[in-house]
Amino acid sequence: MTRESRFGKSSISIVVIAAVVLALSGCAVSGGQNPRPSSQNRNTSPIDLNTATIAQLQTLPGITPAYARRIIANRPYKVKHELETRKILPGAVYAGIRDRVIATERIR
């Protein structure tokens, strides 16, 4: 074997070993799990459309101060999809929050 072919093989081996070490170190740091869960995987309580404040509503993606005021002004809601059917929010905005909100009726 020539010196050039041995050097080429050892360089490839070093690169492969470095890639494996980097991949494994990422798993060790995060415990093998994604360190930043997506918004859909967070264990947060859903926001109640009938009781939430403007500040709470604005934590939802796509909810501006104006949308938050519209949500509050059109209370009460029997079901959450009324945000879309009553044209309080555009369909795209509602689609982004529908899994993070609820509409509970108050018991009188």
URFENFEN-V986026 format. One record per residue. RES is the residue in three letters. SS is DSSP state (alpha for helix, beta for strand, coil for the rest). BURIAL is # if it has 9 or more other C-alpha atoms within 8 Angstrom, else .. Layout:
RES_SS_BURIAL, RES_SS_BURIAL
This chain:
MET_coil_., THR_coil_., ARG_alpha_., GLU_alpha_., SER_alpha_., ARG_alpha_#, PHE_alpha_., GLY_alpha_., LYS_alpha_., SER_alpha_., SER_alpha_., ILE_alpha_., SER_alpha_., ILE_alpha_., VAL_alpha_., VAL_alpha_., ILE_alpha_., ALA_alpha_., ALA_alpha_., VAL_alpha_., VAL_alpha_., LEU_alpha_., ALA_alpha_., LEU_alpha_., SER_alpha_., GLY_alpha_#, CYS_alpha_#, ALA_alpha_., VAL_alpha_., SER_alpha_#, GLY_coil_., GLY_coil_., GLN_coil_., ASN_coil_., PRO_coil_., ARG_coil_., PRO_coil_., SER_coil_., SER_coil_., GLN_coil_., ASN_coil_., ARG_coil_., ASN_coil_., THR_coil_., SER_coil_., PRO_coil_., ILE_beta_#, ASP_beta_#, LEU_coil_#, ASN_coil_#, THR_coil_., ALA_coil_#, THR_coil_., ILE_alpha_#, ALA_alpha_., GLN_alpha_#, LEU_alpha_#, GLN_coil_#, THR_coil_., LEU_coil_#, PRO_coil_., GLY_coil_., ILE_coil_#, THR_coil_., PRO_alpha_., ALA_alpha_., TYR_alpha_#, ALA_alpha_#, ARG_alpha_#, ARG_alpha_#, ILE_alpha_#, ILE_alpha_#, ALA_alpha_., ASN_coil_., ARG_coil_., PRO_coil_., TYR_coil_#, LYS_coil_., VAL_coil_., LYS_coil_#, HIS_coil_., GLU_alpha_#, LEU_alpha_#, GLU_alpha_#, THR_alpha_., ARG_coil_., LYS_coil_., ILE_coil_#, LEU_coil_#, PRO_coil_., GLY_alpha_., ALA_alpha_., VAL_alpha_#, TYR_alpha_#, ALA_alpha_., GLY_alpha_#, ILE_alpha_#, ARG_alpha_#, ASP_alpha_., ARG_alpha_#, VAL_beta_#, ILE_beta_#, ALA_coil_#, THR_coil_#, GLU_coil_., ARG_coil_., ILE_coil_., ARG_coil_.
